[in-house]
């Protein structure tokens, strides 16, 4: 178990639009850019092997600004391909708040971060006591049909509340700003409510008028 006192003040940052990592979630990544190959190599040498996933704002033509909240993942699977690319998996540890970007000689970005306010991320699996699974799964089936998505429904139906809600938050094809809203949800029940709102919005064709 990792405690809050173990977490570093500065971490490497991987800014990837639309990529959402949540605590206790798992994210596979295909690394090929030289700066991020260097980031992975440096992370492998650090005590906790942490990489911070943060969504950038869309700022064409210059280095993108970062959202203030991201999620750190522990690098726990690593494979190198014959042509020098890395296939890695991050396990979500805790969200963090970016305080400032650190200048340095590394080719990748690094930030000072604060872990305060996200203590529950390091705790036990969260429960959603108001979760109506039958109603949710019916809506989800309609959404998957509408989007042309496939899944293992037996496995999905057997998943615990947190695994189900967080996995769908990470995998569903929502826009980056919606992914950020799911990341910043303060509790599992709030994230589920946000997820339901996004799915209902998509089922209505994404029209504000149709939601009224």
C-alpha positions as CSV (number, residue, x, y, z in Angstrom):
1,X,0.0,0.0,0.0
2,X,1.2,3.5,-0.8
3,X,0.5,6.2,1.8
4,X,0.2,10.0,1.1
5,X,3.6,10.5,2.8
6,X,5.2,8.3,0.2
7,X,4.0,10.5,-2.7
8,X,6.6,12.8,-4.3
9,X,6.3,16.6,-4.7
10,X,7.4,16.5,-8.4
11,X,6.3,14.0,-11.0
12,X,6.7,13.5,-14.8
13,X,3.7,14.5,-16.8
14,X,2.2,12.8,-19.8
15,X,-0.3,15.3,-21.4
16,X,-2.7,13.2,-23.5
17,X,-6.0,14.6,-24.7
18,X,-9.0,12.4,-24.0
19,X,-7.0,9.9,-21.9
20,X,-8.6,9.4,-18.5
21,X,-6.9,7.5,-15.7
22,X,-8.7,7.0,-12.4
23,X,-7.6,5.6,-9.0
24,X,-7.4,1.8,-9.1
25,X,-8.0,1.9,-12.9
26,X,-5.6,0.5,-15.4
27,X,-4.4,2.2,-18.6
28,X,-2.4,0.6,-21.3
29,X,-0.2,3.0,-23.3
30,X,1.9,2.7,-26.5
31,X,5.0,4.9,-26.1
32,X,7.0,5.8,-29.2
33,X,8.0,9.5,-29.1
34,X,11.6,9.9,-27.9
35,X,10.7,12.3,-25.1
36,X,8.2,9.9,-23.6
37,X,10.5,7.0,-24.1
38,X,13.0,8.9,-21.9
39,X,10.2,9.7,-19.4
40,X,9.4,6.0,-19.1
41,X,13.0,5.1,-18.6
42,X,13.4,7.7,-15.9
43,X,10.2,6.6,-14.2
44,X,11.4,3.0,-14.1
45,X,14.4,4.2,-12.0
46,X,12.3,6.1,-9.5
47,X,11.1,4.5,-6.2
48,X,7.3,4.5,-7.0
49,X,7.6,4.6,-10.9
50,X,4.9,7.3,-11.1
51,X,3.7,9.1,-14.2
52,X,1.1,11.8,-14.1
53,X,-1.7,11.7,-16.7
54,X,-3.0,15.2,-17.3
55,X,-5.3,16.5,-20.1
56,X,-4.0,19.5,-22.0
57,X,-6.1,22.3,-23.2
58,X,-6.3,22.7,-27.0
59,X,-3.8,25.4,-27.8
60,X,-2.5,24.9,-31.4
61,X,0.9,26.2,-32.3
62,X,2.4,26.4,-28.8
63,X,3.0,24.2,-25.7
64,X,-0.4,23.4,-24.3
65,X,-1.6,24.5,-20.9
66,X,-2.5,21.7,-18.6
67,X,-5.7,21.1,-16.6
68,X,-5.1,21.7,-12.9
69,X,-6.1,18.1,-11.8
70,X,-4.7,14.9,-13.1
71,X,-4.1,11.3,-11.9
72,X,-0.8,9.6,-11.2
73,X,-0.3,6.0,-12.3
74,X,2.3,3.5,-11.2
75,X,4.1,1.8,-14.1
76,X,3.5,-1.8,-13.4
77,X,3.8,-3.5,-16.8
78,X,6.5,-2.9,-19.3
79,X,7.4,-4.5,-22.7
80,X,9.8,-3.3,-25.3
81,X,9.1,-4.0,-29.0
82,X,11.8,-5.0,-31.5
83,X,11.7,-1.5,-33.0
84,X,12.3,0.3,-29.6
85,X,8.7,1.2,-28.7
86,X,7.4,0.6,-25.2
87,X,4.1,-1.0,-24.3
88,X,3.3,-0.1,-20.7
89,X,0.4,-0.2,-18.2
90,X,-0.3,2.3,-15.5
91,X,-2.3,1.5,-12.4
92,X,-4.1,4.6,-11.1
93,X,-2.9,5.6,-7.6
94,X,-4.2,9.1,-6.8
95,X,-5.4,12.3,-8.3
96,X,-3.3,15.4,-7.7
97,X,-3.4,19.2,-8.3
98,X,-0.8,20.8,-10.4
99,X,0.8,23.8,-8.6
100,X,3.5,24.7,-11.1
101,X,5.4,23.4,-14.1
102,X,9.1,22.7,-13.4
103,X,11.8,23.9,-15.8
104,X,14.6,21.5,-16.4
105,X,16.8,19.7,-18.9
106,X,14.5,16.7,-19.4
107,X,12.8,16.4,-22.8
108,X,9.4,15.8,-21.1
109,X,7.3,17.9,-18.8
110,X,7.5,17.8,-15.0
111,X,5.2,19.4,-12.5
112,X,5.1,20.2,-8.7
113,X,1.9,18.7,-7.4
114,X,-0.2,18.6,-4.3
115,X,-2.1,15.4,-3.2
116,X,-4.2,17.1,-0.6
117,X,-8.0,16.6,-0.9
118,X,-7.7,13.2,-2.7
119,X,-7.0,11.1,0.4
120,X,-9.9,8.7,-0.5
121,X,-8.0,7.7,-3.7
122,X,-5.5,5.8,-1.5
123,X,-8.3,4.2,0.6
124,X,-10.5,1.1,0.0
125,X,-12.7,0.5,-3.0
126,X,-15.6,3.0,-3.0
127,X,-19.2,2.0,-2.9
128,X,-22.2,3.8,-4.5
129,X,-25.2,3.0,-2.2
130,X,-27.7,4.8,-4.4
131,X,-26.7,2.9,-7.6
132,X,-29.7,1.4,-9.4
133,X,-27.8,-1.1,-11.5
134,X,-30.7,-2.5,-13.4
135,X,-31.8,0.9,-14.7
136,X,-28.2,1.9,-15.4
137,X,-27.4,-1.3,-17.4
138,X,-30.6,-0.9,-19.5
139,X,-29.5,2.7,-20.4
140,X,-25.9,1.5,-21.0
141,X,-27.2,-1.2,-23.4
142,X,-29.0,1.4,-25.5
143,X,-25.9,3.6,-25.5
144,X,-23.6,0.9,-26.7
145,X,-26.1,0.0,-29.4
146,X,-26.3,3.6,-30.4
147,X,-22.5,4.0,-30.5
148,X,-21.8,0.7,-32.1
149,X,-19.8,-0.5,-29.1
150,X,-19.2,-4.1,-28.1
151,X,-18.5,-5.5,-24.6
152,X,-18.6,-8.6,-22.5
153,X,-21.9,-8.0,-20.8
154,X,-21.5,-10.9,-18.3
155,X,-18.2,-9.6,-17.1
156,X,-19.6,-6.0,-17.0
157,X,-22.6,-7.1,-15.0
158,X,-20.5,-8.9,-12.4
159,X,-18.2,-6.0,-11.9
160,X,-18.2,-4.1,-8.5
161,X,-19.7,-0.6,-8.6
162,X,-16.4,1.2,-8.7
163,X,-14.8,-0.9,-11.3
164,X,-17.9,-0.6,-13.5
165,X,-18.4,3.1,-13.2
166,X,-14.7,4.0,-13.5
167,X,-14.0,1.6,-16.4
168,X,-16.9,3.1,-18.3
169,X,-15.7,6.6,-17.5
170,X,-12.3,5.8,-18.9
171,X,-13.4,3.8,-21.9
172,X,-16.5,5.6,-23.3
173,X,-15.8,7.9,-26.2
174,X,-16.6,11.2,-24.5
175,X,-14.9,14.6,-25.4
176,X,-11.9,15.6,-23.4
177,X,-13.7,18.2,-21.3
178,X,-16.3,15.6,-20.3
179,X,-13.5,13.2,-19.4
180,X,-12.1,15.9,-17.2
181,X,-15.4,16.3,-15.4
182,X,-15.5,12.6,-14.7
183,X,-12.0,12.8,-13.3
184,X,-12.8,15.7,-11.0
185,X,-16.0,14.2,-9.6
186,X,-15.4,14.2,-5.8
187,X,-17.0,10.8,-5.1
188,X,-18.0,7.6,-6.9
189,X,-21.7,8.5,-6.7
190,X,-21.0,12.0,-8.2
191,X,-19.0,10.3,-11.0
192,X,-21.9,7.9,-11.7
193,X,-24.4,10.9,-11.9
194,X,-22.0,12.7,-14.3
195,X,-21.6,9.5,-16.4
196,X,-25.4,9.0,-16.6
197,X,-25.9,12.7,-17.7
198,X,-23.3,12.2,-20.5
199,X,-24.8,9.0,-21.7
200,X,-28.3,10.4,-21.7
201,X,-27.0,13.5,-23.6
202,X,-25.5,11.2,-26.2
203,X,-28.7,9.2,-26.5
204,X,-30.6,12.4,-27.2
205,X,-28.2,13.1,-30.1
206,X,-26.1,15.6,-28.3
207,X,-28.7,18.4,-28.7
208,X,-29.2,20.9,-25.9
209,X,-32.7,21.5,-27.2
210,X,-33.6,17.9,-26.9
211,X,-32.5,17.8,-23.3
212,X,-35.1,20.4,-22.3
